Amino acid sequence: MDYEVTVPAGTRVTLQTVSGRVAVENLEGDLSVETTSGAVDVTEQVGVVEVETVSGEVALDGVEGSVEAHTVSGRITASGEGALLDVSSTSGTIVTEDFGADEVRAESVSGSLELGGGFTTLEAATTSGDVSLRTADPFDLLSVETVSGAVAATVPDGEYEVTGESVSGQREFDVDTGNGADGRIDVNTTSGSVRVGS
C-alpha cells in the first residue's frame, strides 16, 4: 500500500517505516525519517533533515539545512548546504562531495568516505575504509583518523599547519607548511597511507 501526503510549508514531518521506500520532494520544514531496510530519497528539502536506517540507502539531493544521517550498511549520498553535516555508516559508502557545511562529521568502520564541498571544520574517522576528500575552499581544520584506511586529500593552495602521525603508513604532504598558519591538517593513521596535495 502506498501513501502520498501533501503538507503546507513550515510543517514538521516525521515518518517511520520498516521496508517501505520513503520519498520526500520540495518540503519546506524539518524532516525526521526512521526505517529498517527501506530506501530514503529526499529532494529539494528546505529545513533540517534527520534520517536513521539499518540497511536502506539514503539519497539527499539539494538539501538546504543541517543534515544528520546514520545507517548500518546502507549507502549515504548528500548534496546541498547547511550549518551541520553529520553522517555515519558501519559498512556503507558515504558520498558528500557536493555538500557544503560549516561543520562536517563523517564516520565509518569499513565503508569508504568520499567528502568535499566547502567546510569550516571537518572531522572524519574510519577503521579500514578509505577517505578521499577534495575542496577548493579555505578551512580552519581538516581532521582525519583511520587505522588501515588510506587518506587522499586535495586542498586549495595555501600554508597549513600539519599535525598527526602514522605508525607504519607512508605520509606525503605536498603543501606549504608552517606553524601558526590559518588552516590546520591533522591526519592520524596506524598503517594507512596519507597523501595530501593541492
MDAnalysis code that builds the backbone (N, CA, C; Angstrom):
import MDAnalysis as mda
import numpy as np

u = mda.Universe.empty(594, n_residues=198, atom_resindex=np.repeat(np.arange(198), 3), trajectory=True)
u.add_TopologyAttr("name", ["N", "CA", "C"] * 198)
u.add_TopologyAttr("resid", np.arange(1, 199))
u.add_TopologyAttr("resname", ["MET", "ASP", "TYR", "GLU", "VAL", "THR", "VAL", "PRO", "ALA", "GLY", "THR", "ARG", "VAL", "THR", "LEU", "GLN", "THR", "VAL", "SER", "GLY", "ARG", "VAL", "ALA", "VAL", "GLU", "ASN", "LEU", "GLU", "GLY", "ASP", "LEU", "SER", "VAL", "GLU", "THR", "THR", "SER", "GLY", "ALA", "VAL", "ASP", "VAL", "THR", "GLU", "GLN", "VAL", "GLY", "VAL", "VAL", "GLU", "VAL", "GLU", "THR", "VAL", "SER", "GLY", "GLU", "VAL", "ALA", "LEU", "ASP", "GLY", "VAL", "GLU", "GLY", "SER", "VAL", "GLU", "ALA", "HIS", "THR", "VAL", "SER", "GLY", "ARG", "ILE", "THR", "ALA", "SER", "GLY", "GLU", "GLY", "ALA", "LEU", "LEU", "ASP", "VAL", "SER", "SER", "THR", "SER", "GLY", "THR", "ILE", "VAL", "THR", "GLU", "ASP", "PHE", "GLY", "ALA", "ASP", "GLU", "VAL", "ARG", "ALA", "GLU", "SER", "VAL", "SER", "GLY", "SER", "LEU", "GLU", "LEU", "GLY", "GLY", "GLY", "PHE", "THR", "THR", "LEU", "GLU", "ALA", "ALA", "THR", "THR", "SER", "GLY", "ASP", "VAL", "SER", "LEU", "ARG", "THR", "ALA", "ASP", "PRO", "PHE", "ASP", "LEU", "LEU", "SER", "VAL", "GLU", "THR", "VAL", "SER", "GLY", "ALA", "VAL", "ALA", "ALA", "THR", "VAL", "PRO", "ASP", "GLY", "GLU", "TYR", "GLU", "VAL", "THR", "GLY", "GLU", "SER", "VAL", "SER", "GLY", "GLN", "ARG", "GLU", "PHE", "ASP", "VAL", "ASP", "THR", "GLY", "ASN", "GLY", "ALA", "ASP", "GLY", "ARG", "ILE", "ASP", "VAL", "ASN", "THR", "THR", "SER", "GLY", "SER", "VAL", "ARG", "VAL", "GLY", "SER"])
u.atoms.positions = np.array([
    [0.844, -1.194, 0.000],
    [0.000, 0.000, 0.000],
    [0.881, 1.246, 0.000],
    [0.596, 2.178, -0.882],
    [1.351, 3.417, -0.982],
    [0.536, 4.569, -0.413],
    [1.246, 5.524, 0.192],
    [0.609, 6.728, 0.706],
    [1.283, 7.943, 0.080],
    [0.485, 8.922, -0.325],
    [1.008, 10.191, -0.829],
    [0.384, 11.306, -0.016],
    [1.251, 12.107, 0.629],
    [0.780, 13.146, 1.549],
    [1.348, 14.494, 1.122],
    [0.516, 15.513, 1.098],
    [0.939, 16.883, 0.815],
    [0.726, 17.725, 2.065],
    [1.761, 18.505, 2.440],
    [1.656, 19.318, 3.652],
    [2.021, 20.758, 3.323],
    [1.510, 21.722, 4.103],
    [1.853, 23.128, 3.854],
    [3.280, 23.442, 4.287],
    [3.824, 24.529, 3.770],
    [5.164, 24.965, 4.140],
    [5.233, 25.222, 5.645],
    [6.393, 24.874, 6.252],
    [6.587, 25.070, 7.673],
    [6.170, 23.897, 8.524],
    [5.636, 22.830, 7.921],
    [5.206, 21.654, 8.666],
    [6.394, 20.755, 8.984],
    [6.499, 20.308, 10.227],
    [7.498, 19.310, 10.591],
    [6.918, 17.933, 10.281],
    [7.662, 17.120, 9.537],
    [7.179, 15.814, 9.108],
    [8.016, 14.719, 9.761],
    [7.343, 13.725, 10.379],
    [8.004, 12.572, 10.992],
    [7.447, 11.310, 10.349],
    [8.336, 10.469, 9.794],
    [7.923, 9.259, 9.087],
    [8.654, 8.053, 9.651],
    [7.928, 6.938, 9.798],
    [8.512, 5.685, 10.267],
    [8.027, 4.543, 9.386],
    [8.958, 3.661, 8.970],
    [8.594, 2.512, 8.150],
    [9.592, 1.396, 8.378],
    [9.202, 0.174, 7.997],
    [10.109, -0.963, 8.133],
    [10.858, -1.189, 6.827],
    [10.135, -1.535, 5.764],
    [10.809, -1.818, 4.496],
    [10.291, -0.966, 3.337],
    [9.366, -0.118, 3.597],
    [8.825, 0.705, 2.520],
    [9.739, 1.868, 2.161],
    [9.758, 2.247, 0.904],
    [10.556, 3.376, 0.434],
    [9.898, 4.683, 0.863],
    [10.732, 5.636, 1.245],
    [10.255, 6.965, 1.609],
    [10.820, 7.965, 0.611],
    [9.941, 8.738, -0.033],
    [10.372, 9.758, -0.985],
    [9.748, 11.087, -0.588],
    [10.585, 12.088, -0.393],
    [10.119, 13.417, 0.016],
    [10.632, 14.426, -0.995],
    [9.733, 15.260, -1.526],
    [10.115, 16.244, -2.529],
    [9.586, 17.622, -2.148],
    [10.446, 18.627, -2.292],
    [10.048, 20.037, -2.162],
    [9.376, 20.348, -0.830],
    [9.903, 19.784, 0.234],
    [9.357, 20.051, 1.564],
    [10.032, 21.278, 2.157],
    [9.235, 22.207, 2.679],
    [9.752, 23.356, 3.411],
    [9.372, 23.169, 4.871],
    [10.252, 22.529, 5.610],
    [10.008, 22.202, 7.008],
    [10.962, 21.102, 7.431],
    [11.116, 20.897, 8.728],
    [12.028, 19.885, 9.238],
    [11.478, 18.490, 8.971],
    [12.401, 17.541, 8.754],
    [12.018, 16.173, 8.394],
    [12.775, 15.171, 9.243],
    [12.054, 14.168, 9.774],
    [12.652, 13.075, 10.526],
    [12.139, 11.758, 9.962],
    [13.074, 10.853, 9.596],
    [12.708, 9.566, 8.997],
    [13.432, 8.445, 9.727],
    [12.682, 7.400, 10.099],
    [13.261, 6.181, 10.666],
    [12.779, 4.995, 9.851],
    [13.715, 4.147, 9.387],
    [13.338, 2.975, 8.607],
    [14.339, 1.857, 8.859],
    [13.914, 0.613, 8.588],
    [14.817, -0.519, 8.763],
    [15.568, -0.819, 7.477],
    [14.834, -1.174, 6.421],
    [15.511, -1.508, 5.172],
    [14.994, -0.706, 3.984],
    [14.081, 0.171, 4.204],
    [13.552, 0.956, 3.101],
    [14.487, 2.079, 2.691],
    [14.542, 2.373, 1.407],
    [15.347, 3.480, 0.898],
    [14.699, 4.814, 1.267],
    [15.542, 5.829, 1.435],
    [15.061, 7.176, 1.739],
    [15.609, 8.129, 0.690],
    [14.698, 8.785, -0.030],
    [15.076, 9.759, -1.058],
    [14.475, 11.108, -0.699],
    [15.330, 12.100, -0.535],
    [14.877, 13.453, -0.210],
    [15.421, 14.398, -1.269],
    [14.522, 15.168, -1.882],
    [14.906, 16.062, -2.979],
    [14.398, 17.472, -2.712],
    [15.281, 18.457, -2.860],
    [14.927, 19.881, -2.738],
    [14.242, 20.158, -1.402],
    [14.901, 19.770, -0.330],
    [14.397, 19.975, 1.028],
    [14.908, 21.290, 1.596],
    [14.045, 22.073, 2.227],
    [14.447, 23.280, 2.940],
    [14.096, 23.079, 4.409],
    [15.112, 22.822, 5.228],
    [14.889, 22.533, 6.641],
    [15.834, 21.439, 7.105],
    [15.792, 21.165, 8.386],
    [16.653, 20.144, 8.991],
    [16.196, 18.754, 8.550],
    [17.168, 17.875, 8.246],
    [16.877, 16.501, 7.858],
    [17.557, 15.550, 8.842],
    [16.781, 14.623, 9.407],
    [17.311, 13.588, 10.297],
    [16.850, 12.235, 9.776],
    [17.812, 11.325, 9.490],
    [17.482, 10.015, 8.943],
    [18.221, 8.935, 9.726],
    [17.487, 7.900, 10.130],
    [18.061, 6.728, 10.789],
    [17.583, 5.495, 10.034],
    [18.532, 4.658, 9.555],
    [18.155, 3.442, 8.853],
    [19.173, 2.351, 9.133],
    [18.754, 1.094, 8.941],
    [19.663, -0.023, 9.158],
    [20.378, -0.374, 7.857],
    [19.617, -0.762, 6.826],
    [20.255, -1.157, 5.575],
    [19.743, -0.389, 4.364],
    [18.827, 0.504, 4.557],
    [18.296, 1.242, 3.419],
    [19.257, 2.312, 2.933],
    [19.255, 2.528, 1.621],
    [20.088, 3.586, 1.038],
    [19.459, 4.942, 1.307],
    [20.315, 5.933, 1.592],
    [19.856, 7.294, 1.860],
    [20.415, 8.218, 0.782],
    [19.524, 8.892, 0.050],
    [19.934, 9.822, -1.000],
    [19.301, 11.179, -0.716],
    [20.130, 12.171, -0.453],
    [19.676, 13.518, -0.140],
    [20.206, 14.456, -1.216],
    [19.305, 15.078, -1.960],
    [19.706, 15.880, -3.115],
    [19.121, 17.280, -3.004],
    [19.991, 18.278, -3.005],
    [19.525, 19.660, -2.975],
    [18.939, 20.084, -1.644],
    [19.547, 19.628, -0.548],
    [19.057, 19.980, 0.793],
    [19.597, 21.351, 1.196],
    [18.722, 22.189, 1.749],
    [19.123, 23.463, 2.332],
    [18.797, 23.412, 3.813],
    [19.766, 22.961, 4.602],
    [19.567, 22.812, 6.040],
    [20.524, 21.781, 6.591],
    [20.632, 21.725, 7.903],
    [21.518, 20.761, 8.549],
    [21.035, 19.339, 8.310],
    [21.993, 18.401, 8.230],
    [21.683, 17.002, 7.959],
    [22.348, 16.105, 8.996],
    [21.565, 15.170, 9.538],
    [22.092, 14.076, 10.343],
    [21.538, 12.790, 9.755],
    [22.424, 11.937, 9.239],
    [22.003, 10.691, 8.593],
    [22.897, 9.563, 9.053],
    [22.280, 8.500, 9.552],
    [23.044, 7.391, 10.128],
    [22.467, 6.061, 9.645],
    [23.350, 5.150, 9.204],
    [22.930, 3.846, 8.722],
    [23.964, 2.803, 9.113],
    [23.556, 1.523, 9.082],
    [24.497, 0.441, 9.385],
    [25.202, 0.011, 8.105],
    [24.437, -0.466, 7.119],
    [25.068, -0.953, 5.895],
    [24.607, -0.220, 4.644],
    [23.722, 0.722, 4.786],
    [23.238, 1.448, 3.614],
    [24.209, 2.519, 3.159],
    [24.135, 2.862, 1.896],
    [24.945, 3.937, 1.301],
    [24.273, 5.276, 1.576],
    [25.073, 6.307, 1.815],
    [24.564, 7.657, 2.026],
    [25.179, 8.587, 0.985],
    [24.329, 9.321, 0.277],
    [24.806, 10.378, -0.612],
    [24.075, 11.663, -0.239],
    [24.788, 12.786, -0.313],
    [24.163, 14.055, 0.069],
    [24.747, 15.192, -0.750],
    [23.874, 16.098, -1.177],
    [24.292, 17.337, -1.818],
    [23.429, 18.466, -1.282],
    [24.010, 19.661, -1.270],
    [23.285, 20.810, -0.749],
    [24.175, 21.643, 0.153],
    [23.563, 22.300, 1.144],
    [24.333, 23.113, 2.078],
    [23.540, 23.300, 3.362],
    [24.303, 23.471, 4.469],
    [23.684, 23.665, 5.766],
    [24.748, 23.932, 6.807],
    [24.317, 24.239, 8.029],
    [25.275, 24.523, 9.096],
    [26.034, 23.275, 9.512],
    [25.357, 22.115, 9.526],
    [25.961, 20.870, 10.017],
    [25.670, 19.727, 9.062],
    [26.705, 18.905, 8.815],
    [26.533, 17.631, 8.123],
    [27.144, 16.561, 9.010],
    [26.300, 15.687, 9.564],
    [26.735, 14.624, 10.473],
    [26.249, 13.304, 9.899],
    [27.168, 12.486, 9.358],
    [26.801, 11.244, 8.688],
    [27.670, 10.108, 9.202],
    [27.060, 8.908, 9.304],
    [27.830, 7.755, 9.757],
    [27.252, 6.482, 9.174],
    [28.139, 5.497, 8.979],
    [27.749, 4.184, 8.473],
    [28.750, 3.164, 8.984],
    [28.290, 1.918, 9.150],
    [29.226, 0.873, 9.539],
    [29.975, 0.353, 8.320],
    [29.239, -0.115, 7.309],
    [29.901, -0.662, 6.127],
    [29.490, 0.014, 4.835],
    [28.543, 0.908, 4.876],
    [28.096, 1.566, 3.657],
    [28.995, 2.731, 3.265],
    [29.099, 2.974, 1.976],
    [29.865, 4.107, 1.461],
    [29.132, 5.420, 1.734],
    [29.888, 6.471, 2.037],
    [29.326, 7.800, 2.248],
    [29.917, 8.742, 1.210],
    [29.047, 9.408, 0.457],
    [29.485, 10.328, -0.596],
    [28.823, 11.677, -0.362],
    [29.621, 12.685, 0.009],
    [29.075, 14.025, 0.268],
    [29.928, 15.081, -0.420],
    [30.420, 14.774, -1.605],
    [31.341, 15.669, -2.304],
    [30.693, 16.995, -2.689],
    [29.378, 17.040, -2.751],
    [28.682, 18.251, -3.193],
    [27.848, 18.874, -2.082],
    [28.258, 18.670, -0.823],
    [27.541, 19.277, 0.301],
    [28.490, 20.233, 1.013],
    [28.072, 21.494, 1.155],
    [28.860, 22.478, 1.873],
    [28.260, 22.747, 3.238],
    [29.109, 22.758, 4.289],
    [28.623, 22.961, 5.651],
    [29.699, 23.635, 6.493],
    [29.284, 24.366, 7.508],
    [30.250, 24.931, 8.453],
    [30.989, 23.811, 9.180],
    [30.245, 22.813, 9.632],
    [30.832, 21.700, 10.385],
    [30.442, 20.383, 9.727],
    [31.448, 19.544, 9.442],
    [31.211, 18.235, 8.846],
    [31.780, 17.169, 9.769],
    [30.955, 16.153, 10.073],
    [31.402, 14.985, 10.834],
    [31.004, 13.740, 10.051],
    [31.987, 12.888, 9.732],
    [31.723, 11.675, 8.959],
    [32.473, 10.520, 9.581],
    [31.766, 9.386, 9.748],
    [32.368, 8.242, 10.427],
    [31.913, 6.941, 9.786],
    [32.845, 5.993, 9.638],
    [32.536, 4.677, 9.092],
    [33.521, 3.670, 9.653],
    [33.114, 2.407, 9.648],
    [34.035, 1.351, 10.064],
    [34.782, 0.827, 8.847],
    [34.061, 0.173, 7.922],
    [34.716, -0.370, 6.736],
    [34.279, 0.301, 5.440],
    [33.276, 1.112, 5.497],
    [32.838, 1.814, 4.295],
    [33.739, 2.996, 3.980],
    [33.879, 3.320, 2.710],
    [34.722, 4.443, 2.310],
    [33.985, 5.766, 2.488],
    [34.761, 6.837, 2.659],
    [34.233, 8.193, 2.777],
    [34.723, 9.005, 1.594],
    [33.800, 9.603, 0.848],
    [34.143, 10.481, -0.269],
    [33.538, 11.838, 0.051],
    [34.400, 12.748, 0.511],
    [33.936, 14.001, 1.081],
    [34.411, 15.178, 0.242],
    [33.741, 16.316, 0.414],
    [34.142, 17.506, -0.321],
    [33.206, 18.646, -0.038],
    [33.136, 19.571, -0.992],
    [32.345, 20.757, -0.739],
    [33.117, 21.696, 0.175],
    [32.516, 22.816, 0.509],
    [33.165, 23.739, 1.424],
    [32.842, 23.392, 2.867],
    [33.772, 23.706, 3.768],
    [33.547, 23.493, 5.199],
    [34.494, 24.383, 5.985],
    [34.100, 24.659, 7.235],
    [34.997, 25.356, 8.159],
    [35.813, 24.349, 8.949],
    [35.144, 23.340, 9.506],
    [35.836, 22.237, 10.170],
    [35.278, 20.920, 9.654],
    [36.159, 19.946, 9.458],
    [35.756, 18.611, 9.028],
    [36.493, 17.578, 9.875],
    [35.742, 16.648, 10.444],
    [36.317, 15.550, 11.209],
    [35.807, 14.242, 10.628],
    [36.725, 13.386, 10.188],
    [36.368, 12.115, 9.564],
    [37.144, 10.994, 10.239],
    [36.485, 9.835, 10.399],
    [37.140, 8.701, 11.045],
    [36.642, 7.404, 10.435],
    [37.576, 6.477, 10.163],
    [37.227, 5.139, 9.716],
    [38.187, 4.144, 10.353],
    [37.801, 2.865, 10.288],
    [38.729, 1.817, 10.714],
    [39.523, 1.321, 9.509],
    [38.830, 0.695, 8.549],
    [39.519, 0.202, 7.359],
    [39.053, 0.876, 6.078],
    [38.051, 1.683, 6.153],
    [37.560, 2.375, 4.962],
    [38.492, 3.497, 4.536],
    [38.658, 3.674, 3.219],
    [39.478, 4.764, 2.691],
    [38.743, 6.089, 2.800],
    [39.524, 7.161, 2.895],
    [38.966, 8.514, 2.944],
    [39.535, 9.319, 1.784],
    [38.661, 9.842, 0.937],
    [39.092, 10.750, -0.126],
    [38.340, 12.062, 0.041],
    [39.057, 13.161, -0.172],
    [38.477, 14.478, 0.081],
    [39.014, 15.469, -0.932],
    [38.131, 16.328, -1.411],
    [38.539, 17.383, -2.340],
    [37.735, 18.638, -2.013],
    [38.453, 19.736, -1.762],
    [37.776, 21.004, -1.525],
    [38.589, 22.130, -2.150],
    [37.887, 23.123, -2.676],
    [38.535, 24.286, -3.261],
    [38.450, 25.499, -2.346],
    [37.824, 25.341, -1.167],
    [37.589, 26.456, -0.262],
    [38.520, 26.385, 0.951],
    [39.040, 27.536, 1.428],
    [39.862, 27.543, 2.642],
    [39.057, 27.022, 3.840],
    [39.761, 26.476, 4.835],
    [39.107, 25.911, 6.015],
    [39.976, 26.142, 7.242],
    [39.369, 25.961, 8.424],
    [40.103, 26.080, 9.682],
    [40.751, 24.755, 10.074],
    [39.996, 23.657, 9.956],
    [40.505, 22.362, 10.415],
    [40.032, 21.242, 9.514],
    [40.975, 20.393, 9.123],
    [40.691, 19.133, 8.442],
    [41.327, 18.039, 9.277],
    [40.503, 17.201, 9.898],
    [40.997, 16.160, 10.801],
    [40.510, 14.798, 10.327],
    [41.454, 13.867, 10.111],
    [41.115, 12.523, 9.653],
    [41.858, 11.511, 10.505],
    [41.134, 10.448, 10.901],
    [41.750, 9.371, 11.675],
    [41.308, 8.033, 11.092],
    [42.282, 7.159, 10.766],
    [41.973, 5.820, 10.288],
    [42.950, 4.832, 10.928],
    [42.584, 3.545, 10.864],
    [43.518, 2.503, 11.294],
    [44.299, 2.019, 10.081],
    [43.614, 1.348, 9.135],
    [44.297, 0.862, 7.936],
    [43.792, 1.527, 6.659],
    [42.798, 2.360, 6.765],
    [42.281, 3.031, 5.585],
    [43.239, 4.090, 5.071],
    [43.344, 4.205, 3.743],
    [44.190, 5.220, 3.124],
    [43.487, 6.571, 3.111],
    [44.268, 7.643, 3.151],
    [43.741, 9.007, 3.140],
    [44.328, 9.751, 1.948],
    [43.462, 10.320, 1.122],
    [43.901, 11.132, -0.014],
    [43.078, 12.409, -0.017],
    [43.759, 13.556, 0.038],
    [43.049, 14.832, 0.122],
    [43.663, 15.844, -0.828],
    [42.788, 16.611, -1.479],
    [43.207, 17.725, -2.319],
    [42.635, 19.000, -1.717],
    [43.517, 19.941, -1.383],
    [43.115, 21.173, -0.703],
    [43.583, 22.370, -1.524],
    [43.023, 23.553, -1.269],
    [43.455, 24.728, -2.043],
    [44.877, 25.145, -1.687],
    [45.503, 25.895, -2.595],
    [46.837, 26.425, -2.310],
    [46.795, 27.280, -1.055],
    [47.884, 27.228, -0.284],
    [47.969, 27.998, 0.943],
    [48.969, 27.372, 1.881],
    [49.142, 27.990, 3.038],
    [50.047, 27.464, 4.055],
    [49.227, 26.799, 5.152],
    [49.661, 25.618, 5.569],
    [48.927, 24.840, 6.561],
    [49.832, 24.394, 7.695],
    [49.254, 24.303, 8.879],
    [49.916, 23.636, 9.993],
    [49.549, 22.151, 9.906],
    [50.535, 21.289, 9.771],
    [50.302, 19.859, 9.594],
    [50.680, 19.124, 10.874],
    [49.729, 18.355, 11.410],
    [49.975, 17.591, 12.634],
    [49.491, 16.163, 12.438],
    [49.766, 15.310, 13.441],
    [49.355, 13.916, 13.382],
    [50.529, 13.010, 13.098],
    [50.271, 11.702, 13.115],
    [51.335, 10.732, 12.878],
    [50.753, 9.447, 12.322],
    [51.626, 8.644, 11.711],
    [51.283, 7.316, 11.225],
    [52.308, 6.329, 11.785],
    [51.826, 5.155, 12.219],
    [52.741, 4.170, 12.792],
    [53.602, 3.562, 11.697],
    [52.955, 3.001, 10.654],
    [53.732, 2.383, 9.579],
    [53.311, 2.853, 8.192],
    [52.265, 3.631, 8.099],
    [51.803, 4.089, 6.790],
    [52.663, 5.210, 6.231],
    [52.808, 5.259, 4.919],
    [53.576, 6.305, 4.260],
    [52.817, 7.624, 4.307],
    [53.539, 8.730, 4.531],
    [52.927, 10.053, 4.610],
    [53.566, 10.974, 3.575],
    [52.722, 11.646, 2.805],
    [53.205, 12.565, 1.775],
    [52.337, 13.815, 1.800],
    [52.963, 14.952, 2.094],
    [52.253, 16.231, 2.137],
    [52.890, 17.174, 1.125],
    [52.176, 17.457, 0.062],
    [52.663, 18.346, -0.986],
    [51.957, 19.688, -0.863],
    [52.113, 20.310, 0.307],
    [51.539, 21.637, 0.581],
    [52.566, 22.445, 1.360],
    [52.422, 23.763, 1.326],
    [53.283, 24.625, 2.130],
    [52.873, 24.500, 3.592],
    [53.857, 24.371, 4.471],
    [53.563, 24.176, 5.891],
    [54.234, 25.252, 6.732],
    [53.645, 25.506, 7.900],
    [54.216, 26.457, 8.835],
    [53.368, 26.539, 10.085],
    [54.003, 26.727, 11.226],
    [53.261, 26.882, 12.474],
    [52.518, 28.217, 12.471],
    [51.328, 28.211, 12.980],
    [50.535, 29.437, 13.017],
    [49.815, 29.744, 11.736],
    [49.797, 28.803, 10.796],
    [49.059, 29.005, 9.551],
    [47.563, 29.077, 9.830],
    [46.818, 29.654, 8.899],
    [45.374, 29.819, 9.096],
    [44.647, 28.480, 9.174],
    [45.045, 27.501, 8.359],
    [44.372, 26.204, 8.342],
    [45.251, 25.114, 8.924],
    [44.611, 24.136, 9.560],
    [45.358, 23.005, 10.140],
    [44.869, 21.702, 9.532],
    [45.818, 20.836, 9.189],
    [45.529, 19.497, 8.680],
    [46.090, 18.502, 9.677],
    [45.211, 17.723, 10.280],
    [45.610, 16.752, 11.299],
    [45.194, 15.364, 10.829],
    [46.163, 14.515, 10.510],
    [45.867, 13.182, 9.991],
    [46.620, 12.148, 10.817],
    [45.876, 11.182, 11.351],
    [46.458, 10.109, 12.142],
    [46.021, 8.768, 11.572],
    [46.999, 7.874, 11.313],
    [46.694, 6.524, 10.846],
    [47.623, 5.541, 11.550],
    [47.221, 4.269, 11.520],
    [48.122, 3.228, 12.008],
    [48.959, 2.702, 10.846],
    [48.301, 2.060, 9.873],
    [49.030, 1.553, 8.715],
    [48.555, 2.159, 7.410],
    [47.549, 2.972, 7.451],
    [47.026, 3.574, 6.228],
    [47.951, 4.646, 5.679],
    [48.077, 4.717, 4.371],
    [48.903, 5.738, 3.738],
    [48.186, 7.084, 3.736],
    [48.972, 8.163, 3.642],
    [48.433, 9.512, 3.656],
    [49.047, 10.293, 2.495],
    [48.187, 10.911, 1.703],
    [48.660, 11.774, 0.612],
    [47.783, 13.021, 0.568],
    [48.414, 14.181, 0.780],
    [47.704, 15.457, 0.779],
    [48.422, 16.391, -0.181],
    [47.681, 16.981, -1.093],
    [48.276, 17.909, -2.065],
    [47.288, 18.976, -2.452],
    [47.748, 19.895, -3.290],
    [46.873, 20.983, -3.734],
    [46.848, 21.025, -5.254],
])
